[in-house]
Amino acid sequence: MPDFNSFAQKLGLSFKKPNLFIEALTHRSYLNEHREYAGNHNERLEFLGDAVLELAATNFLFKKFPASPEGELTSYRAALVNTVSLAALGQALGMSDYLLLSRGEAKDVGRAREAILADAFEAVIGAIYLDAGYESAEAFIAKNLYGKIDEVIAKRSYQDAKSRFQEIAQEKRGITPRYETLSEEGPDHAKLFTVAVCIGSEEIARGSGQSKQEAEQSAAERALMKTNW
């Protein structure tokens, strides 16, 4: 079992109820594989943390950009708290090394791992909120998230990823990106599409999603990160 107390201290956290922190980092798959485990998985904490995060991010943006209209603030917030952004934060904080996962989930390093990391980040916020209240949860969010807003605006990541990648690709390469569906897996009610985005004959990145549109957005987001555009 990982040393969760040391990890909490590394994050600047101190829990009166340490089991809340462990729960925040416990994926449902771990319980399925470890029937003897007495703890809970993190889905309820993730649900709570998501609401706390939305309130905190909304309040931050509302105050920081007093002249911005509602639509613009909504776009900023979406870019700050989307799965890719939160997963990157979770990875940077070292959460991957402390997640309690099944053996199968532990091997996955793709989109599924991103979702797990993002959910865990939100679950940690939920755990802080329950253990120490809103101010402590908001302080954790401020420390780790608010500073990203300048990058969001500089890279225009608040815009639609496909539109942004197309605009920059045309500017830098003079070519409109194209999207190619590589695979379509799973039953009709739970399809998983994998799409590649290419510039000319060069494949730039791949993305997956439950629809072609979602997979294309994911591919565009990854392409933007890979090219650092």
C-alpha positions as CSV (number, residue, x, y, z in Angstrom):
1,M,0.0,0.0,0.0
2,P,1.4,3.4,-0.9
3,D,2.4,5.9,1.8
4,F,-0.6,8.2,1.5
5,N,0.4,10.3,4.5
6,S,3.7,11.3,2.9
7,F,1.9,12.0,-0.4
8,A,-0.6,14.2,1.4
9,Q,2.2,16.1,3.0
10,K,3.9,16.6,-0.3
11,L,0.7,18.2,-1.6
12,G,0.6,20.5,1.4
13,L,-2.4,18.7,2.8
14,S,-3.2,17.4,6.3
15,F,-6.3,15.3,6.8
16,K,-8.1,14.8,10.1
17,K,-9.7,11.8,8.4
18,P,-6.9,10.2,6.3
19,N,-9.3,7.6,4.9
20,L,-11.0,10.3,2.9
21,F,-7.7,10.9,1.0
22,I,-7.2,7.2,0.4
23,E,-10.8,6.9,-0.9
24,A,-10.2,9.8,-3.3
25,L,-7.4,7.9,-4.9
26,T,-9.3,4.5,-5.0
27,H,-10.8,3.5,-8.4
28,R,-13.8,1.3,-8.6
29,S,-11.7,-1.4,-10.4
30,Y,-9.5,-1.8,-7.3
31,L,-12.5,-2.9,-5.2
32,N,-13.6,-5.4,-7.8
33,E,-10.2,-7.0,-7.7
34,H,-9.6,-6.7,-3.9
35,R,-12.8,-8.0,-2.2
36,E,-11.0,-7.8,1.2
37,Y,-10.6,-4.1,0.9
38,A,-12.8,-2.3,3.4
39,G,-12.7,1.2,1.9
40,N,-14.9,2.9,-0.8
41,H,-14.1,3.9,-4.3
42,N,-13.9,7.6,-5.2
43,E,-17.0,8.2,-7.4
44,R,-19.0,10.0,-4.7
45,L,-16.1,12.2,-3.8
46,E,-15.5,13.0,-7.4
47,F,-19.2,14.0,-7.8
48,L,-18.8,16.4,-4.8
49,G,-15.4,17.7,-5.9
50,D,-16.6,18.5,-9.4
51,A,-19.3,20.8,-7.9
52,V,-16.7,22.5,-5.5
53,L,-14.3,22.9,-8.4
54,E,-16.9,24.5,-10.7
55,L,-17.9,27.0,-8.0
56,A,-14.3,27.9,-7.2
57,A,-13.3,28.3,-10.8
58,T,-16.4,30.3,-11.7
59,N,-15.8,32.7,-8.8
60,F,-12.2,33.1,-9.7
61,L,-12.9,33.9,-13.3
62,F,-15.9,36.1,-12.5
63,K,-13.6,38.3,-10.3
64,K,-10.5,38.1,-12.6
65,F,-12.3,39.2,-15.8
66,P,-15.0,41.7,-14.7
67,A,-15.6,42.9,-18.3
68,S,-15.9,39.4,-19.9
69,P,-19.3,38.2,-21.0
70,E,-20.9,35.0,-19.7
71,G,-20.0,33.0,-22.9
72,E,-16.4,33.9,-22.7
73,L,-16.2,33.0,-19.0
74,T,-17.8,29.7,-19.7
75,S,-15.2,28.9,-22.4
76,Y,-12.4,29.9,-20.0
77,R,-13.8,27.6,-17.3
78,A,-14.3,24.7,-19.6
79,A,-10.6,24.9,-20.7
80,L,-9.4,25.1,-17.1
81,V,-11.4,22.1,-15.8
82,N,-11.7,19.7,-18.7
83,T,-10.4,16.2,-18.5
84,V,-7.1,16.9,-20.3
85,S,-6.3,19.8,-18.0
86,L,-7.1,18.0,-14.8
87,A,-5.4,14.8,-15.8
88,A,-2.2,16.9,-16.6
89,L,-2.4,18.4,-13.1
90,G,-2.9,15.0,-11.5
91,Q,0.1,13.6,-13.4
92,A,2.2,16.6,-12.5
93,L,1.3,16.2,-8.8
94,G,2.3,12.5,-8.9
95,M,-1.1,11.0,-8.4
96,S,-0.4,8.2,-10.9
97,D,1.9,6.6,-8.4
98,Y,-0.7,6.6,-5.6
99,L,-3.9,5.5,-7.4
100,L,-5.4,2.2,-6.3
101,L,-6.3,0.5,-9.5
102,S,-6.9,-3.0,-10.8
103,R,-4.0,-4.6,-12.6
104,G,-5.7,-4.0,-15.9
105,E,-6.4,-0.3,-15.3
106,A,-2.9,0.2,-14.0
107,K,-1.5,-0.8,-17.4
108,D,-3.7,1.7,-19.3
109,V,-1.8,4.9,-20.1
110,G,-4.2,6.3,-22.7
111,R,-7.5,8.2,-22.6
112,A,-8.8,5.9,-19.9
113,R,-5.9,6.9,-17.6
114,E,-6.6,10.6,-18.3
115,A,-10.2,10.2,-17.1
116,I,-9.1,8.3,-14.0
117,L,-6.6,11.0,-13.1
118,A,-9.0,13.8,-13.7
119,D,-11.7,12.1,-11.6
120,A,-9.1,11.5,-8.8
121,F,-8.1,15.2,-8.8
122,E,-11.8,16.1,-8.4
123,A,-12.2,13.5,-5.7
124,V,-9.3,14.9,-3.7
125,I,-11.0,18.3,-3.8
126,G,-14.1,16.6,-2.5
127,A,-12.1,14.9,0.3
128,I,-10.6,18.2,1.3
129,Y,-14.0,19.9,1.3
130,L,-15.4,17.2,3.6
131,D,-12.4,17.2,5.9
132,A,-11.6,20.9,6.2
133,G,-14.3,22.9,4.4
134,Y,-14.7,25.0,1.3
135,E,-11.8,27.5,2.1
136,S,-9.2,24.7,2.3
137,A,-10.6,23.1,-0.9
138,E,-10.5,26.4,-2.7
139,A,-6.9,27.1,-1.5
140,F,-5.8,23.7,-3.0
141,I,-7.6,24.6,-6.3
142,A,-6.0,28.1,-6.3
143,K,-2.6,26.7,-5.7
144,N,-2.7,24.2,-8.5
145,L,-5.2,25.5,-11.1
146,Y,-5.6,29.2,-11.3
147,G,-2.1,29.9,-12.6
148,K,-3.0,28.0,-15.8
149,I,-5.4,30.7,-16.9
150,D,-2.7,32.8,-18.6
151,E,-1.6,29.8,-20.6
152,V,-5.2,29.0,-21.5
153,I,-5.6,32.5,-22.9
154,A,-2.1,32.7,-24.6
155,K,-2.7,29.3,-26.4
156,R,-6.4,30.1,-27.0
157,S,-7.2,26.7,-25.5
158,Y,-10.6,28.0,-24.5
159,Q,-11.5,27.8,-28.2
160,D,-12.8,24.6,-29.9
161,A,-9.8,22.4,-30.3
162,K,-10.5,21.4,-33.9
163,S,-11.1,25.0,-35.0
164,R,-7.9,26.1,-33.2
165,F,-5.8,23.4,-34.7
166,Q,-7.1,24.1,-38.2
167,E,-6.5,27.8,-37.8
168,I,-2.9,27.3,-36.6
169,A,-2.1,24.5,-39.1
170,Q,-3.3,26.7,-42.0
171,E,-1.2,29.6,-40.7
172,K,2.0,27.6,-40.1
173,R,1.8,24.9,-42.8
174,G,-0.7,26.2,-45.3
175,I,-2.7,23.0,-45.1
176,T,-6.1,22.1,-43.6
177,P,-5.8,19.1,-41.2
178,R,-7.8,16.0,-42.1
179,Y,-9.2,13.3,-39.7
180,E,-9.1,9.6,-40.4
181,T,-11.1,7.1,-38.4
182,L,-8.7,4.3,-37.5
183,S,-11.0,2.0,-35.5
184,E,-14.6,1.6,-34.2
185,E,-14.9,-0.9,-31.3
186,G,-17.6,-2.0,-28.8
187,P,-21.3,-2.5,-28.9
188,D,-23.6,0.1,-30.4
189,H,-24.5,1.6,-27.0
190,A,-20.8,1.9,-25.9
191,K,-18.8,2.6,-29.1
192,L,-15.2,3.7,-28.9
193,F,-13.8,5.5,-31.9
194,T,-10.1,6.2,-32.5
195,V,-9.2,8.9,-34.9
196,A,-6.0,10.2,-36.3
197,V,-5.4,13.9,-37.3
198,C,-3.0,14.4,-40.2
199,I,-1.4,17.3,-42.0
200,G,-0.7,16.1,-45.5
201,S,0.6,12.6,-45.2
202,E,2.0,13.1,-41.7
203,E,0.0,11.8,-38.7
204,I,0.2,14.3,-35.9
205,A,-1.8,12.7,-33.1
206,R,-4.6,10.2,-32.2
207,G,-7.6,10.6,-30.0
208,S,-10.5,8.4,-28.8
209,G,-14.1,9.1,-27.8
210,Q,-17.6,7.7,-27.7
211,S,-18.4,9.5,-31.0
212,K,-16.4,10.5,-34.0
213,Q,-16.8,14.1,-33.1
214,E,-15.4,13.5,-29.5
215,A,-12.5,11.5,-30.9
216,E,-11.7,14.2,-33.4
217,Q,-11.7,16.8,-30.6
218,S,-9.4,14.6,-28.5
219,A,-7.1,14.1,-31.5
220,A,-7.0,17.9,-32.0
221,E,-6.2,18.5,-28.3
222,R,-3.4,16.0,-28.4
223,A,-2.0,17.5,-31.6
224,L,-2.0,21.0,-30.1
225,M,0.0,19.6,-27.1
226,K,2.3,17.6,-29.3
227,T,3.2,20.4,-31.6
228,N,3.1,22.9,-28.7
229,W,1.0,25.2,-30.9
